Amino acid sequence: MSALVLERVIAAMAGPDARPRPDQATAVEHLVNGGRRVLVVQATGWGKSAVYWAATAALRAKGAGPTWSSRRCWP
């Protein structure tokens, strides 16, 4: 289920032909099905937000409560 959610998030963000990167799928899988914490460090534009949004949507679909995400934004 988390892979399908990630595909939908990526398509909504980048267009219908966009596909998730393998590392994005791995991160979402660890968050949703592994119950792990994940630190994603990648370049700007890689799709880190898609990982957090997809994981949140998949967890909520499984009945989990709010998901906390911390992003430090520099001016």
Secondary structure, 3 states (H helix, E strand, C coil): CHHHHHHHHHHHHHCCCCCCCHHHHHHHHHHHCCCCCCCCCCCCCCCHHHHHHHHHHHHHHCCCCCCCCCCCCCC
